[in-house]
């Protein structure tokens, strides 16, 4: 039963088969961030990621599987390089008091 706990706490409803290494080199990267900011509709796949974004930021991705942490880091790092202003907007929306994002980055950077 304890062995199942990480799976039970993880985000099992998201598609972990998305090639985020490929996505970050396409216009879909901006679409993803605009989806998170509710500035444009989300793709079917990204709706579920958006649904978990606030919790993942609040708890430093504690419920994320390793692969999800890797995806989060890949996308966040690319966004900070290409769209730093949009990343600031995500920070403002999901962590307006600036208490959680640094801890999240520290957690996912190791992946």
Secondary structure, 3 states (H helix, E strand, C coil): CHHHHHHHHCCCCCCCCCCHHHHCCCCHHHHHHHHHCCCCCCCHHHHHHHHHHHHHHHCCCCCCCHHHHHHHHHHHHHHHHHCHHHHHHHHHHHCCCCCCHHHHHHHHCCC
